[in-house]
Amino acid sequence: MKTRPRSPTLKILLVEDEQDLRDTLQELLSDEGHDVVTAVDGEQALARLNSEAFNLVLADIRLPKVDGLTLFKRLKEESAPVEVILMTGNADVSQAVAAMKDGVYEYLIKPFDTDELLIQLTRLASKLAMERELDDARAKLGRAEESEGLLARSKEMRKLLTRVKAVAQSSAAALVTGESGTGKELVARLLHTQGPRAAQPFVVINCGALSQNLIEAEMFGHERGAFTGADRKRDGRFKAADKGTIFLDEIAELPMPAQAKLLRVLQEGTFEPLGSNATVKVDVRVVSATHRDLRQRVKEGQFREDLYYRINVVELTLPPLRDRVGDMPLLVSHFLQRFAPTGATPSISPEAWAMLMQHEFPGNVRELSHAIQHAVVLSGPSRSIGVEHLPANIMRTSFAAVATPTSGAGVNTLAEAVASFERQFVLAALAKSAWDPAAASASLGVTPDVLQEKVEHFGLRRDA
């Protein structure tokens, strides 16, 4: 079924076999500014629904060929985005009430006052307008969160985002690479939302989450009976993404048969659904992502070389979090605000902050997000995150670093342990920033003057 039209008035499919009533209602609703299409029976109504999009089906329960209840059930099975109002006689009221429990918007008992119908239509129009406003708000919020999810202060990330904005303006196939948890899907969404296809669908498919038997059906659709369990026709993700963008996550896991079909889509923009000889043409931008080395997969014969070059017109590589320590303050602040209750953003102690900076975060930004959420939950109403609120694995790695002295002498007192930890922490920040004072001081959350004092206090030298 088509998607619901977005208009200030309603587009109504009026299904009534009595001509006089049908003509009267059509004139009434048209005079109210609604767009009205009529059908004389349920079969004709289904044909209309397959070719046009409607906000409302206003149907009699008793209809020739396909009755009103069956029509509603068919729409429900298809998850069609259209409301249904049933017109019924006294004898069918119980059926109409039961249908309301299943999702019918309203029912009217014949003969009904036309004012009653108009009141229901006004309520429905208001309801749809509110839903459109919520959808628009969610879309705007989603776009804002996507941008915030790639917060960038480090030179590496600023350079990447500049490239993303440039690449977004084209429809060239893009390959996003990087370790798990670095934000590859966020980059894909930015390529979509910052480009000319932003108003069109963005469809995601995880190539590693589906079995080899289902991946082709999921991507390209299938006819009813194409395989066991295919009890109805399905268009597939590529058809759903027409005129928009499809994001193929973990593309390295795509089976060889599906790789051949994907290559054809990229070359010709066409494919055949499973069980069909009909060719479907689509206009889709393909953005792929993987944490694997696709060149190595090509050498091993697990990925087609011709497909590799088709999906990799432009490659965007996300650096791991350990290589962008300058972004840590920005990211931690963002996650604190996201996971804390409204107006109760907690602070974070210097000791906890030091442990976060010492940790390598093999799970990258995703692991950092989970760590901050964990800490916010455990800190409760105190609004202050300490070492004890951090995940155990972060404390273990940080304590291990402190317990390893920088010289032959052991660490005996708390003061010595703190000094040893601080020295290693400052030294690690300098090393990760290639001894760039501005970047190192930003990652530490101190001014360049304070950093210089620490360097002199601990006698740190780059050549050492």
C-alpha positions as CSV (number, residue, x, y, z in Angstrom):
1,M,0.0,0.0,0.0
2,K,1.1,3.6,-0.6
3,T,2.2,5.9,2.2
4,R,-0.2,8.4,3.7
5,P,-0.3,11.7,1.9
6,R,0.8,14.8,3.8
7,S,-1.9,17.4,3.2
8,P,-4.0,19.7,5.4
9,T,-7.2,18.0,4.3
10,L,-8.0,14.3,4.1
11,K,-7.9,12.1,1.1
12,I,-10.8,9.7,1.5
13,L,-11.8,6.5,-0.2
14,L,-15.6,6.2,0.1
15,V,-16.8,2.6,-0.4
16,E,-20.6,2.4,-0.7
17,D,-22.8,0.3,-3.0
18,E,-25.9,2.5,-2.6
19,Q,-25.6,5.1,-5.3
20,D,-27.8,7.8,-3.6
21,L,-25.9,7.7,-0.4
22,R,-22.6,7.5,-2.2
23,D,-23.3,10.6,-4.2
24,T,-24.6,12.5,-1.2
25,L,-21.6,11.7,0.9
26,Q,-19.1,12.5,-1.9
27,E,-20.7,15.9,-2.4
28,L,-20.8,16.6,1.3
29,L,-17.1,15.7,1.9
30,S,-15.9,17.5,-1.2
31,D,-17.7,20.6,-0.1
32,E,-15.7,20.4,3.1
33,G,-12.5,20.5,1.2
34,H,-11.6,16.8,1.3
35,D,-10.3,14.8,-1.7
36,V,-12.8,12.0,-2.3
37,V,-12.5,8.9,-4.4
38,T,-15.4,6.4,-4.6
39,A,-15.7,2.6,-5.0
40,V,-18.9,0.6,-5.4
41,D,-17.6,-2.6,-3.7
42,G,-14.7,-4.0,-1.6
43,E,-12.9,-5.4,-4.6
44,Q,-12.8,-2.1,-6.4
45,A,-11.7,-0.5,-3.1
46,L,-8.7,-2.8,-2.9
47,A,-7.7,-1.9,-6.4
48,R,-7.9,1.8,-5.6
49,L,-5.8,1.3,-2.4
50,N,-3.1,-0.5,-4.4
51,S,-2.7,2.4,-6.8
52,E,-3.3,5.5,-4.6
53,A,-2.6,6.7,-1.0
54,F,-5.4,7.6,1.3
55,N,-5.8,9.0,4.8
56,L,-9.2,7.4,5.4
57,V,-11.3,4.5,4.1
58,L,-15.0,5.3,4.8
59,A,-16.8,1.9,4.1
60,D,-20.1,0.2,4.6
61,I,-19.8,-3.1,6.4
62,R,-22.1,-4.8,4.0
63,L,-20.6,-4.6,0.5
64,P,-20.6,-6.8,-2.6
65,K,-17.6,-9.1,-3.4
66,V,-15.5,-8.0,-0.4
67,D,-17.3,-6.7,2.7
68,G,-16.1,-3.8,4.8
69,L,-14.7,-6.0,7.7
70,T,-12.7,-8.1,5.2
71,L,-11.4,-4.9,3.6
72,F,-10.3,-3.7,7.0
73,K,-8.5,-7.0,7.8
74,R,-6.7,-6.9,4.5
75,L,-5.4,-3.4,5.3
76,K,-4.4,-4.4,8.8
77,E,-2.4,-7.4,7.4
78,E,-0.6,-5.1,5.0
79,S,0.1,-2.6,7.8
80,A,-1.3,0.0,5.5
81,P,-1.0,3.6,7.0
82,V,-4.7,4.4,6.6
83,E,-7.5,4.8,9.1
84,V,-10.9,3.1,8.7
85,I,-14.4,4.3,9.6
86,L,-17.2,1.7,9.2
87,M,-20.8,2.5,8.4
88,T,-23.2,-0.1,9.8
89,G,-26.8,-0.9,10.4
90,N,-28.1,-1.9,13.8
91,A,-27.8,-5.6,13.1
92,D,-24.0,-5.3,12.6
93,V,-23.1,-3.1,15.5
94,S,-21.5,-5.9,17.5
95,Q,-19.2,-6.6,14.6
96,A,-18.3,-2.9,14.3
97,V,-17.5,-2.7,18.1
98,A,-15.3,-5.8,17.8
99,A,-13.5,-4.2,14.8
100,M,-12.8,-1.1,16.9
101,K,-10.9,-3.3,19.4
102,D,-8.8,-4.5,16.4
103,G,-8.0,-1.0,15.2
104,V,-10.9,0.5,13.4
105,Y,-10.9,4.3,14.0
106,E,-14.7,4.7,14.5
107,Y,-18.1,3.3,13.4
108,L,-21.3,5.1,12.5
109,I,-24.8,3.6,12.7
110,K,-27.0,4.2,9.7
111,P,-28.9,6.5,9.3
112,F,-26.3,8.9,10.9
113,D,-26.3,12.6,11.2
114,T,-23.8,14.1,8.7
115,D,-22.6,16.5,11.5
116,E,-21.4,13.4,13.4
117,L,-19.4,12.3,10.4
118,L,-17.8,15.7,10.0
119,I,-16.9,15.9,13.7
120,Q,-15.1,12.5,13.3
121,L,-13.2,13.8,10.3
122,T,-12.1,16.9,12.1
123,R,-10.8,14.8,14.9
124,L,-9.0,12.5,12.5
125,A,-7.5,15.5,10.6
126,S,-6.2,16.9,13.9
127,K,-4.8,13.5,14.9
128,L,-2.9,13.2,11.6
129,A,-1.6,16.7,11.8
130,M,-0.2,16.0,15.3
131,E,1.5,12.8,14.0
132,R,3.1,14.8,11.2
133,E,4.4,17.4,13.6
134,L,5.9,14.6,15.9
135,D,7.4,12.9,12.9
136,D,9.0,16.2,11.7
137,A,10.3,16.8,15.3
138,R,11.8,13.4,15.5
139,A,13.5,13.8,12.1
140,K,15.0,17.1,13.2
141,L,16.1,15.7,16.5
142,G,17.5,12.6,14.7
143,R,19.6,14.8,12.4
144,A,20.9,16.8,15.3
145,E,21.9,13.7,17.2
146,E,23.6,12.3,14.2
147,S,25.8,15.4,14.0
148,E,26.4,15.4,17.7
149,G,27.4,11.8,17.6
150,L,30.4,12.8,15.6
151,L,31.6,15.5,17.9
152,A,34.9,16.7,16.6
153,R,37.7,18.7,18.2
154,S,40.6,16.6,17.1
155,K,42.4,17.3,13.9
156,E,41.6,13.8,12.6
157,M,37.8,14.1,13.1
158,R,37.6,17.7,11.8
159,K,39.3,16.5,8.6
160,L,37.0,13.6,8.2
161,L,33.8,15.7,8.7
162,T,35.0,18.1,6.1
163,R,35.4,15.3,3.7
164,V,32.0,13.8,4.6
165,K,30.3,17.1,3.8
166,A,32.0,17.2,0.4
167,V,31.2,13.6,-0.5
168,A,27.6,14.0,0.7
169,Q,26.8,16.3,-2.3
170,S,27.3,13.4,-4.8
171,S,25.6,10.1,-5.3
172,A,28.8,8.2,-5.6
173,A,29.0,4.9,-3.7
174,A,31.0,5.3,-0.5
175,L,32.7,2.8,1.8
176,V,33.0,3.7,5.5
177,T,35.7,1.7,7.3
178,G,36.9,1.6,10.9
179,E,36.9,-0.5,14.0
180,S,33.6,-1.5,15.7
181,G,32.0,1.2,17.7
182,T,33.7,4.1,15.9
183,G,30.4,5.5,14.5
184,K,30.3,4.2,10.9
185,E,26.5,4.3,10.7
186,L,26.6,7.9,11.9
187,V,28.9,8.8,9.0
188,A,26.5,7.0,6.6
189,R,23.5,9.0,8.0
190,L,25.4,12.2,7.6
191,L,26.2,11.4,4.0
192,H,22.4,11.0,3.5
193,T,21.1,14.0,5.6
194,Q,23.7,16.5,4.3
195,G,23.1,15.6,0.6
196,P,20.4,16.1,-2.0
197,R,18.6,12.9,-1.0
198,A,18.0,14.0,2.6
199,A,14.2,14.1,2.2
200,Q,14.1,10.6,0.8
201,P,14.3,7.2,2.6
202,F,17.4,6.1,4.5
203,V,17.3,2.3,4.8
204,V,19.6,0.2,6.9
205,I,20.4,-3.5,6.4
206,N,23.0,-5.5,8.4
207,C,24.5,-8.0,6.1
208,G,25.9,-10.0,9.0
209,A,22.7,-10.4,10.9
210,L,20.7,-12.4,8.3
211,S,21.3,-16.0,7.1
212,Q,22.4,-16.7,3.5
213,N,18.9,-17.9,2.6
214,L,17.2,-14.7,3.7
215,I,19.7,-12.0,2.8
216,E,18.7,-11.8,-0.9
217,A,15.0,-11.8,-0.1
218,E,15.5,-9.1,2.5
219,M,17.5,-6.9,0.0
220,F,15.7,-7.5,-3.2
221,G,12.2,-8.7,-2.2
222,H,10.3,-11.8,-3.2
223,E,7.1,-13.1,-4.7
224,R,4.6,-15.1,-2.7
225,G,5.6,-18.7,-2.6
226,A,9.2,-18.0,-3.7
227,F,10.5,-20.1,-0.8
228,T,9.2,-21.8,2.3
229,G,7.5,-19.3,4.5
230,A,7.0,-16.7,1.8
231,D,3.3,-16.4,2.4
232,R,3.0,-12.9,0.8
233,K,4.8,-10.7,-1.6
234,R,7.5,-8.3,-0.2
235,D,9.3,-5.5,-2.0
236,G,12.6,-5.6,-0.1
237,R,15.0,-3.0,1.2
238,F,16.3,-1.7,-2.2
239,K,12.8,-0.9,-3.4
240,A,12.1,0.8,-0.1
241,A,15.2,2.9,-0.5
242,D,14.3,4.1,-4.0
243,K,15.4,7.7,-4.6
244,G,17.2,7.6,-1.2
245,T,20.1,5.9,0.4
246,I,20.7,2.3,1.5
247,F,23.3,1.6,4.1
248,L,24.9,-1.9,3.9
249,D,26.5,-2.5,7.3
250,E,29.1,-5.2,7.6
251,I,29.2,-5.7,3.8
252,A,32.2,-8.0,4.1
253,E,29.7,-10.7,5.4
254,L,27.6,-10.6,2.2
255,P,27.3,-14.0,0.6
256,M,28.7,-14.4,-3.0
257,P,25.2,-14.8,-4.7
258,A,24.0,-11.6,-3.1
259,Q,27.3,-9.9,-4.1
260,A,26.6,-10.7,-7.8
261,K,23.1,-9.2,-7.5
262,L,24.4,-6.1,-5.7
263,L,27.0,-5.6,-8.4
264,R,24.2,-5.5,-11.0
265,V,22.3,-2.9,-9.0
266,L,25.3,-0.7,-8.8
267,Q,26.0,-1.2,-12.6
268,E,22.5,-1.0,-14.0
269,G,20.2,0.0,-11.2
270,T,18.0,-3.1,-11.8
271,F,17.3,-6.4,-10.1
272,E,14.7,-9.2,-10.1
273,P,12.9,-10.2,-6.8
274,L,13.2,-13.8,-5.8
275,G,10.6,-15.9,-7.7
276,S,10.0,-13.2,-10.3
277,N,11.1,-12.5,-13.8
278,A,10.0,-8.9,-13.6
279,T,12.9,-6.4,-13.6
280,V,12.7,-3.7,-10.9
281,K,14.5,-0.4,-11.6
282,V,15.7,1.8,-8.6
283,D,17.7,4.9,-8.1
284,V,19.6,4.3,-4.8
285,R,22.8,5.6,-3.4
286,V,24.8,2.8,-1.8
287,V,26.8,3.5,1.3
288,S,28.6,0.4,2.8
289,A,30.6,-0.2,6.0
290,T,32.9,-2.8,7.4
291,H,35.4,-3.2,10.2
292,R,37.2,-5.9,8.2
293,D,40.0,-5.5,5.6
294,L,38.1,-5.9,2.4
295,R,41.3,-6.0,0.3
296,Q,42.4,-9.1,2.2
297,R,38.9,-10.6,1.7
298,V,39.3,-10.1,-2.0
299,K,42.7,-11.9,-1.9
300,E,41.1,-14.8,0.0
301,G,38.4,-15.1,-2.6
302,Q,35.6,-14.1,-0.1
303,F,34.7,-10.8,-1.8
304,R,34.4,-10.0,-5.4
305,E,37.1,-7.6,-6.7
306,D,34.8,-5.9,-9.2
307,L,32.2,-5.3,-6.4
308,Y,35.0,-3.9,-4.2
309,Y,35.8,-1.2,-6.7
310,R,32.1,-0.4,-7.3
311,I,31.3,0.2,-3.6
312,N,34.6,1.9,-2.9
313,V,34.4,5.0,-5.2
314,V,35.1,7.0,-2.0
315,E,36.5,5.6,1.2
316,L,36.0,7.3,4.5
317,T,38.0,5.9,7.4
318,L,37.1,6.6,11.0
319,P,40.0,6.7,13.5
320,P,39.7,4.7,16.7
321,L,39.0,6.6,19.9
322,R,42.5,6.0,21.2
323,D,43.8,8.1,18.3
324,R,41.4,11.0,18.9
325,V,41.9,11.7,22.6
326,G,41.3,15.4,21.9
327,D,37.6,14.5,21.4
328,M,37.2,12.8,24.8
329,P,36.1,15.9,26.8
330,L,33.5,16.7,24.2
331,L,32.2,13.1,24.0
332,V,32.1,12.6,27.8
333,S,30.2,15.9,28.2
334,H,27.7,14.9,25.5
335,F,27.1,11.4,27.0
336,L,26.7,12.9,30.6
337,Q,24.0,15.2,29.3
338,R,22.3,12.4,27.3
339,F,22.0,9.9,30.1
340,A,21.5,12.1,33.1
341,P,18.0,13.1,34.2
342,T,16.9,16.5,32.9
343,G,18.6,19.3,34.8
344,A,20.8,16.9,36.8
345,T,23.9,16.5,34.7
346,P,26.5,15.0,37.1
347,S,30.1,16.2,37.5
348,I,33.0,13.8,37.2
349,S,35.9,13.6,39.7
350,P,39.5,14.1,38.5
351,E,40.3,10.5,39.5
352,A,37.5,9.1,37.4
353,W,38.4,11.4,34.5
354,A,42.0,10.2,34.7
355,M,40.9,6.6,34.6
356,L,38.8,7.3,31.5
357,M,41.7,9.0,29.8
358,Q,44.0,6.1,30.7
359,H,41.7,3.4,29.2
360,E,42.3,2.4,25.6
361,F,38.6,1.8,24.8
362,P,38.9,-1.1,22.4
363,G,35.1,-0.7,21.9
364,N,35.7,2.9,20.9
365,V,32.9,5.5,21.2
366,R,30.2,2.8,21.8
367,E,32.2,1.5,24.8
368,L,32.6,5.1,26.1
369,S,28.9,5.7,25.8
370,H,28.1,2.5,27.8
371,A,30.7,3.4,30.4
372,I,29.2,6.9,31.0
373,Q,25.7,5.4,31.1
374,H,26.9,2.8,33.6
375,A,28.5,5.5,35.8
376,V,25.4,7.8,35.6
377,V,23.1,5.0,36.8
378,L,25.4,3.9,39.7
379,S,26.1,7.5,40.8
380,G,22.4,7.9,41.5
381,P,21.2,11.2,43.0
382,S,24.7,12.2,44.1
383,R,25.4,13.9,40.8
384,S,29.1,13.2,41.1
385,I,30.8,10.3,39.3
386,G,33.7,8.8,41.1
387,V,36.1,6.0,40.4
388,E,33.8,3.5,42.1
389,H,31.0,4.2,39.5
390,L,33.1,3.2,36.5
391,P,32.8,-0.2,34.8
392,A,35.1,-2.8,36.4
393,N,37.2,-3.3,33.2
394,I,38.2,0.4,33.1
395,M,39.3,0.3,36.7
396,R,41.3,-2.8,36.2
397,T,43.3,-1.5,33.3
398,S,43.8,1.9,35.0
399,F,45.0,0.3,38.3
400,A,47.3,-2.0,36.3
401,A,48.9,1.1,34.7
402,V,49.4,2.7,38.1
403,A,50.8,-0.4,39.6
404,T,53.6,-0.5,37.0
405,P,56.3,2.0,38.2
406,T,58.0,4.2,35.7
407,S,61.4,3.5,37.3
408,G,62.9,0.6,39.3
409,A,61.4,1.9,42.5
410,G,58.1,0.5,43.8
411,V,55.0,2.6,44.7
412,N,54.4,2.4,48.4
413,T,52.2,5.2,49.5
414,L,48.9,6.7,48.2
415,A,50.7,10.0,47.4
416,E,53.4,8.1,45.4
417,A,50.6,6.2,43.6
418,V,48.8,9.4,42.7
419,A,52.0,11.1,41.5
420,S,53.0,8.0,39.5
421,F,49.6,7.8,37.9
422,E,49.5,11.6,37.1
423,R,53.0,11.4,35.5
424,Q,52.0,8.5,33.3
425,F,48.7,10.1,32.4
426,V,50.4,13.4,31.3
427,L,53.1,11.5,29.4
428,A,50.5,9.4,27.6
429,A,48.5,12.5,26.6
430,L,51.7,14.1,25.2
431,A,52.7,11.0,23.3
432,K,49.2,10.5,21.8
433,S,49.2,14.1,20.6
434,A,52.7,13.9,19.2
435,W,53.8,16.4,21.9
436,D,51.4,19.1,20.6
437,P,50.8,21.3,23.7
438,A,47.4,22.6,22.5
439,A,46.1,19.1,21.7
440,A,47.6,17.5,24.8
441,S,46.2,20.2,27.2
442,A,42.8,20.0,25.5
443,S,42.7,16.2,26.1
444,L,43.7,16.6,29.7
445,G,41.2,19.4,30.3
446,V,43.8,21.9,31.5
447,T,45.3,25.1,30.1
448,P,48.6,25.0,28.2
449,D,50.3,26.8,31.1
450,V,49.2,24.1,33.6
451,L,50.4,21.4,31.2
452,Q,53.8,23.2,31.0
453,E,54.0,23.2,34.9
454,K,53.3,19.5,34.9
455,V,56.0,18.8,32.3
456,E,58.6,20.7,34.3
457,H,57.5,19.2,37.6
458,F,57.8,15.6,36.4
459,G,60.9,16.4,34.2
460,L,59.3,15.1,31.1
461,R,61.2,15.4,27.8
462,R,60.3,14.3,24.4
463,D,63.7,13.0,23.5
464,A,63.6,10.8,26.7
